[in-house]
């Protein structure tokens, strides 16, 4: 069975084609996280906007100025209550 796919590349090209605003991708996919420098530069050059890649929804919310709920922090393992 083939392990590499073009899924990530297709998603990325659709984002570049359709999104024209600051964007935070929430993903634990190593393809995005391992290429963050290239992707942020390509996004900025193509859209004039900023791109962030985070592994947790709570971090993305905090970057937008929204406090994540305690339940979300617990689900993500960022709080021990």
C-alpha positions as CSV (number, residue, x, y, z in Angstrom):
1,X,0.0,0.0,0.0
2,X,1.3,3.5,-0.9
3,X,1.9,5.7,2.2
4,X,2.3,9.0,0.5
5,X,-0.7,10.9,-0.9
6,X,-1.4,14.2,-2.5
7,X,-4.1,15.0,0.0
8,X,-2.1,17.6,1.9
9,X,-0.9,19.2,-1.3
10,X,-4.5,19.5,-2.7
11,X,-5.7,21.0,0.6
12,X,-2.9,23.5,0.5
13,X,-3.5,24.5,-3.1
14,X,-7.2,25.0,-2.3
15,X,-6.4,27.2,0.7
16,X,-4.1,29.3,-1.4
17,X,-6.7,29.7,-4.1
18,X,-9.7,30.5,-1.9
19,X,-8.6,32.0,1.4
20,X,-7.5,35.7,1.4
21,X,-7.3,36.6,5.1
22,X,-5.1,35.9,8.1
23,X,-5.4,32.2,8.9
24,X,-4.5,29.8,11.7
25,X,-4.4,26.1,10.7
26,X,-5.0,23.8,13.6
27,X,-3.3,20.5,12.8
28,X,-1.0,18.0,14.3
29,X,-0.2,16.7,10.8
30,X,3.6,16.7,10.6
31,X,3.5,17.6,6.9
32,X,2.3,21.1,7.8
33,X,4.4,21.5,10.9
34,X,7.6,20.3,9.3
35,X,7.2,22.9,6.5
36,X,6.0,25.9,8.5
37,X,8.6,28.3,7.2
38,X,8.0,27.5,3.6
39,X,4.2,27.5,4.0
40,X,4.0,30.8,5.9
41,X,6.2,32.5,3.3
42,X,4.2,31.1,0.4
43,X,0.9,32.1,2.1
44,X,2.2,35.7,2.7
45,X,3.5,36.1,-0.8
46,X,0.3,34.7,-2.4
47,X,-2.2,36.4,-0.2
48,X,-0.5,39.3,1.6
49,X,-1.8,37.8,4.9
50,X,-0.4,35.9,7.8
51,X,-0.5,32.2,8.4
52,X,-0.1,30.4,11.7
53,X,0.0,26.6,12.3
54,X,-0.8,25.3,15.7
55,X,-1.3,21.9,17.2
56,X,-4.1,22.9,19.7
57,X,-7.4,24.7,19.2
58,X,-6.9,26.5,22.5
59,X,-3.6,28.1,21.3
60,X,-5.3,29.3,18.1
61,X,-8.1,30.8,20.2
62,X,-5.7,32.6,22.5
63,X,-3.9,34.0,19.5
64,X,-7.3,35.5,18.4
65,X,-7.8,37.0,21.9
66,X,-10.4,34.4,22.9
67,X,-10.0,32.5,26.2
68,X,-10.5,28.8,25.8
69,X,-12.8,27.0,28.1
70,X,-11.5,24.8,30.9
71,X,-13.2,21.9,29.3
72,X,-11.2,22.5,26.1
73,X,-8.0,22.8,28.0
74,X,-8.7,19.5,29.8
75,X,-9.5,17.7,26.5
76,X,-6.2,19.0,25.0
77,X,-4.3,17.9,28.2
78,X,-3.2,21.5,28.9
79,X,-5.0,21.6,32.3
80,X,-5.1,19.0,35.1
81,X,-8.6,19.6,36.6
